Amino acid sequence: MLTVVLLAALIAAFVVPGMSRAASAELPEDMLGVWITSDPKYADRSFEIGRTELTLQVGKDSFVNHVIDRVELDERGGAELYTVHYLDDSGVEYELAFYYQTDEIRLKNQRTMMWRKKP
């Protein structure tokens, strides 16, 4: 019985930390700014990533600002998957998850659509 308990403790000590989904992260400087896509369905949509705020354009002249609560980075699989946790005015938490390369963002749930930083 003691052997089983020790084996379980060793597995937990070495395997569980390696299974951690993401680590706390800072947003890279070149990620900050307004992001747009050429997809015509999203012609009046964009998002702006700031140090402490995420602004979503939800219509032609309609913008919603959110406070960024925290950022996680998962680098498994050779890609940088960022998850930005943000709060609405009521304190409800939402998340925006995306894959990031220096000049493009692809949303986790729409990987075929490319977003580019607005010049």
C-alpha positions in Angstrom: 0.0 0.0 0.0 2.9 2.4 0.9 4.4 1.6 -2.5 1.2 2.7 -4.3 1.0 5.9 -2.3 4.6 6.8 -3.0 4.2 6.0 -6.7 1.1 8.2 -6.9 3.0 11.0 -5.2 5.9 10.7 -7.7 3.6 10.7 -10.6 1.8 13.8 -9.3 5.1 15.6 -8.7 6.5 15.0 -12.2 3.6 14.6 -14.5 1.0 17.0 -13.2 3.2 20.2 -13.5 4.0 19.2 -17.0 0.4 19.0 -17.9 -0.2 22.6 -16.9 -2.2 24.1 -19.7 -0.7 27.6 -19.6 1.5 30.0 -17.8 0.9 33.5 -16.7 2.3 35.9 -19.4 2.8 39.5 -20.5 1.6 40.7 -23.8 4.4 41.4 -26.3 4.9 45.0 -27.2 4.4 44.3 -30.9 1.0 42.7 -30.2 -0.4 45.9 -28.8 -2.6 47.8 -31.3 -5.6 47.5 -33.5 -6.2 44.2 -35.4 -8.4 43.9 -38.5 -9.2 41.2 -41.0 -9.9 41.4 -44.7 -12.8 39.0 -44.4 -15.9 41.0 -45.7 -18.1 39.5 -43.0 -16.0 41.4 -40.4 -15.6 44.7 -42.3 -17.0 46.6 -39.3 -15.2 44.6 -36.7 -11.8 45.0 -35.1 -10.2 44.6 -31.7 -7.5 46.6 -29.9 -5.1 45.1 -27.5 -3.6 47.4 -24.9 -1.6 46.7 -21.8 -4.6 46.8 -19.5 -7.6 47.0 -21.8 -9.2 45.1 -24.6 -11.5 47.1 -26.9 -13.9 45.3 -29.2 -15.4 47.0 -32.2 -18.9 45.4 -32.4 -20.4 47.5 -35.2 -19.6 50.4 -37.5 -19.3 53.0 -34.7 -19.8 50.8 -31.7 -16.9 49.9 -29.3 -16.8 48.1 -26.0 -13.9 48.5 -23.6 -12.9 45.7 -21.2 -10.3 45.5 -18.4 -7.8 42.7 -18.9 -7.7 40.6 -15.8 -4.8 38.3 -16.8 -3.1 36.7 -19.7 -2.0 33.1 -20.2 0.4 31.6 -22.7 0.5 28.0 -23.8 3.5 27.2 -26.1 2.9 23.5 -26.5 2.9 22.3 -30.1 5.2 25.0 -31.4 2.6 27.7 -31.5 1.9 30.6 -29.1 -1.7 30.3 -27.8 -2.6 33.4 -25.8 -5.7 33.5 -23.7 -6.7 37.0 -22.6 -9.1 37.0 -19.7 -11.1 40.2 -19.5 -14.0 41.5 -17.4 -17.2 43.3 -18.5 -18.7 46.2 -16.5 -20.4 43.7 -14.2 -17.2 41.9 -13.4 -18.1 38.8 -15.5 -15.0 37.2 -16.9 -14.7 36.3 -20.6 -11.7 35.1 -22.6 -10.3 35.7 -26.1 -8.0 32.9 -27.2 -5.8 33.2 -30.2 -2.6 32.0 -31.9 0.0 34.8 -32.3 2.9 35.2 -34.7 4.7 38.5 -35.1 2.4 39.9 -37.8 -0.8 37.9 -37.5 -3.4 36.6 -35.1 -5.7 33.7 -35.7 -8.5 33.2 -33.2 -8.6 29.7 -31.7 -12.1 29.1 -32.8 -11.5 30.5 -36.3 -8.0 29.5 -37.3 -8.5 30.0 -41.0 -9.2 33.7 -40.6 -6.2 35.9 -40.3 -6.1 39.2 -38.4 -3.4 41.7 -39.2 -2.3 44.7 -37.2 -3.6 48.0 -38.6 -0.8 50.2 -39.9 
